[in-house]
Amino acid sequence: MITARKRIWGWWFFDWASQPYNSLLITFIFAPFMKDLLGSGTGAQTVWGYGVGLAGLVIAIFSPFLGAIADRSGRRMPFIWVFSLMYVLGAWGLWYAVPGNFSLMLIMLSFAIGMIGMEFATTFTNAMLPDLGPREQIGRISGSGWAFGYVGGLITLLIMLFLLQASPTTGKTMLGIAPLFGLDPATREDTRVVGPLVAISYAVFCLKKKN
């Protein structure tokens, strides 16, 4: 039997699992990498911008409908697993952003799929919040989950900076070592690995999510 405490921890671990998409892919690592990769070419930048904007539009249009389904449905986990699969596949696809030899459409589509999966999975996990405790405790549970998620994002970012991503000048990570797993900075493997890292992190910690 799943206790109330375990259900709360499972809900918190979803925030931990999903937050790295925001912190590493949208904010700190991958989006700036794509800006450098596309250079000053306005055409490619425009395509990328429209792709990300279209993903945001899909989220804005469908979130209210999915929210209504989540509130009324007694079976939310199947939806969460489907959207989680989108998250993992989308994040992993960013590995293929090889400088000078990549499909902008593939990378843009992967980024959008992962982003949509993240937002829609969150819609269904948020619908579980009222079931986690009495009304007077919901704010505390929600706020703690938000903070817990940011800790997960920070730790994943530190793993990226200390162990995987090399400085362009020194070829070493912030810890002063060569990137793990033989990642090649010349082909930006040390940066592109952020996609698989986020995908693996999500898969591992999302397994702690309980229905």
C-alpha positions as CSV (number, residue, x, y, z in Angstrom):
1,M,0.0,0.0,0.0
2,I,1.3,3.4,-0.9
3,T,1.3,5.8,2.0
4,A,0.5,9.5,1.8
5,R,4.2,10.4,2.4
6,K,5.3,8.1,-0.4
7,R,2.8,9.7,-2.7
8,I,4.1,13.1,-1.9
9,W,7.7,12.1,-2.4
10,G,6.7,10.5,-5.7
11,W,5.1,13.8,-6.8
12,W,8.1,15.8,-5.7
13,F,10.4,13.5,-7.7
14,F,8.5,14.3,-10.8
15,D,9.5,17.9,-10.4
16,W,13.0,16.8,-9.8
17,A,12.9,14.7,-13.0
18,S,11.3,17.3,-15.3
19,Q,13.1,20.5,-14.2
20,P,16.4,19.9,-16.1
21,Y,14.5,20.4,-19.4
22,N,13.9,24.0,-18.4
23,S,17.3,24.6,-16.8
24,L,19.7,22.8,-19.1
25,L,17.9,22.7,-22.5
26,I,15.8,25.9,-22.5
27,T,17.9,28.2,-20.4
28,F,21.6,27.4,-19.8
29,I,23.1,24.8,-22.1
30,F,21.3,23.8,-25.3
31,A,19.5,26.9,-26.4
32,P,22.7,29.0,-26.2
33,F,24.5,26.2,-28.1
34,M,21.9,26.3,-30.8
35,K,22.4,30.1,-31.1
36,D,26.1,29.5,-31.6
37,L,25.5,26.6,-34.0
38,L,23.1,28.6,-36.2
39,G,25.4,31.6,-36.2
40,S,24.2,34.9,-37.7
41,G,22.1,33.3,-40.5
42,T,18.7,34.9,-40.1
43,G,17.0,32.1,-42.0
44,A,18.1,29.3,-39.6
45,Q,17.5,31.5,-36.6
46,T,14.0,32.3,-37.9
47,V,13.2,28.6,-38.4
48,W,14.4,27.7,-34.9
49,G,12.4,30.6,-33.4
50,Y,9.2,29.7,-35.2
51,G,9.7,26.0,-34.2
52,V,10.0,26.8,-30.5
53,G,7.2,29.4,-30.8
54,L,4.9,26.8,-32.5
55,A,5.6,24.3,-29.7
56,G,4.6,27.0,-27.2
57,L,1.4,27.7,-29.2
58,V,0.5,23.9,-29.1
59,I,1.0,24.0,-25.3
60,A,-1.1,27.1,-24.9
61,I,-4.0,25.7,-27.1
62,F,-4.2,22.2,-25.7
63,S,-3.2,22.7,-22.0
64,P,-6.7,23.8,-21.0
65,F,-8.4,20.8,-22.6
66,L,-5.8,18.4,-21.2
67,G,-6.2,20.1,-17.8
68,A,-10.0,19.4,-17.9
69,I,-9.3,15.7,-18.9
70,A,-6.8,15.4,-16.0
71,D,-9.2,16.8,-13.5
72,R,-12.0,14.5,-14.6
73,S,-10.0,11.4,-15.4
74,G,-9.4,8.7,-12.8
75,R,-6.5,7.3,-14.8
76,R,-3.8,9.9,-15.2
77,M,-0.7,7.7,-15.2
78,P,-1.2,6.5,-18.8
79,F,-1.2,10.1,-20.0
80,I,1.9,10.8,-17.9
81,W,3.8,7.9,-19.4
82,V,2.9,8.9,-23.0
83,F,4.0,12.5,-22.5
84,S,7.1,11.3,-20.5
85,L,8.1,9.2,-23.5
86,M,7.8,12.3,-25.6
87,Y,10.1,14.1,-23.1
88,V,12.8,11.4,-23.2
89,L,12.8,10.9,-27.0
90,G,12.8,14.7,-27.6
91,A,15.6,15.4,-25.2
92,W,17.7,12.4,-26.6
93,G,17.3,13.6,-30.2
94,L,19.3,16.8,-29.4
95,W,22.4,14.6,-29.3
96,Y,22.3,14.7,-33.2
97,A,22.9,18.5,-33.4
98,V,26.4,17.8,-34.8
99,P,28.1,21.1,-36.0
100,G,28.1,21.2,-39.8
101,N,26.2,18.0,-40.2
102,F,22.7,18.1,-38.7
103,S,19.1,18.5,-39.7
104,L,17.7,21.7,-38.3
105,M,14.2,20.2,-38.8
106,L,15.1,17.1,-36.8
107,I,16.6,19.0,-33.9
108,M,13.8,21.6,-33.9
109,L,11.2,18.8,-33.9
110,S,13.0,16.9,-31.1
111,F,13.2,20.0,-29.0
112,A,9.5,20.8,-29.5
113,I,8.4,17.2,-28.8
114,G,10.4,17.1,-25.6
115,M,9.1,20.5,-24.5
116,I,5.5,19.6,-25.2
117,G,5.9,16.3,-23.4
118,M,7.3,18.1,-20.4
119,E,4.4,20.6,-20.2
120,F,1.6,18.1,-20.8
121,A,3.0,15.6,-18.3
122,T,3.2,18.4,-15.8
123,T,-0.5,19.1,-16.5
124,F,-1.5,15.6,-15.4
125,T,0.8,15.5,-12.4
126,N,-0.5,18.8,-11.2
127,A,-4.0,17.4,-11.3
128,M,-2.8,14.9,-8.6
129,L,-2.0,17.6,-6.2
130,P,-5.4,17.9,-4.5
131,D,-5.2,14.1,-3.7
132,L,-1.9,14.4,-1.8
133,G,-3.2,16.0,1.4
134,P,-5.8,18.2,3.1
135,R,-6.5,21.6,1.5
136,E,-4.6,23.5,4.2
137,Q,-1.4,21.5,3.3
138,I,-1.6,21.8,-0.5
139,G,0.3,25.1,-0.6
140,R,3.2,23.6,1.4
141,I,3.3,20.4,-0.6
142,S,3.3,22.4,-3.9
143,G,5.9,24.9,-2.8
144,S,8.2,22.1,-1.5
145,G,7.9,20.3,-4.8
146,W,8.8,23.4,-6.7
147,A,11.9,23.9,-4.6
148,F,12.8,20.2,-4.8
149,G,12.6,20.4,-8.5
150,Y,15.0,23.3,-8.7
151,V,17.5,21.3,-6.6
152,G,17.3,18.5,-9.2
153,G,17.8,21.0,-12.0
154,L,20.8,22.5,-10.2
155,I,22.5,19.1,-9.5
156,T,22.0,18.1,-13.1
157,L,23.5,21.3,-14.3
158,L,26.5,20.9,-12.0
159,I,27.0,17.3,-13.3
160,M,27.1,18.8,-16.8
161,L,29.5,21.6,-16.0
162,F,31.9,19.7,-13.7
163,L,32.0,16.3,-15.5
164,L,30.9,16.6,-19.1
165,Q,31.2,20.1,-20.7
166,A,34.7,21.3,-21.5
167,S,35.9,24.9,-21.7
168,P,36.6,26.0,-25.4
169,T,40.0,27.4,-24.2
170,T,41.3,24.7,-21.9
171,G,39.5,21.5,-23.1
172,K,38.7,20.8,-19.4
173,T,35.6,20.8,-17.4
174,M,35.0,23.2,-14.5
175,L,36.5,20.5,-12.3
176,G,39.7,20.6,-14.3
177,I,39.3,17.2,-15.9
178,A,38.7,15.9,-19.4
179,P,35.0,15.3,-20.2
180,L,33.9,11.8,-19.0
181,F,33.2,8.9,-21.4
182,G,35.8,10.3,-23.9
183,L,33.4,13.0,-25.1
184,D,35.0,15.0,-27.9
185,P,34.9,18.8,-27.6
186,A,35.9,19.2,-31.2
187,T,32.5,17.8,-32.4
188,R,30.8,19.3,-29.4
189,E,29.9,16.0,-27.9
190,D,30.6,17.5,-24.5
191,T,27.8,19.9,-25.1
192,R,25.4,17.7,-27.2
193,V,25.4,15.1,-24.4
194,V,23.2,17.4,-22.4
195,G,20.2,15.9,-24.3
196,P,20.9,12.3,-23.3
197,L,21.8,13.5,-19.8
198,V,18.4,15.2,-19.4
199,A,16.6,12.2,-20.9
200,I,18.4,9.7,-18.6
201,S,17.9,11.9,-15.5
202,Y,14.2,12.1,-16.3
203,A,13.8,8.4,-16.9
204,V,15.6,7.5,-13.7
205,F,13.8,9.9,-11.4
206,C,10.4,9.7,-13.0
207,L,10.4,6.0,-12.0
208,K,10.0,7.2,-8.5
209,K,6.7,8.8,-9.4
210,K,3.8,6.8,-7.9
211,N,0.2,6.9,-9.0
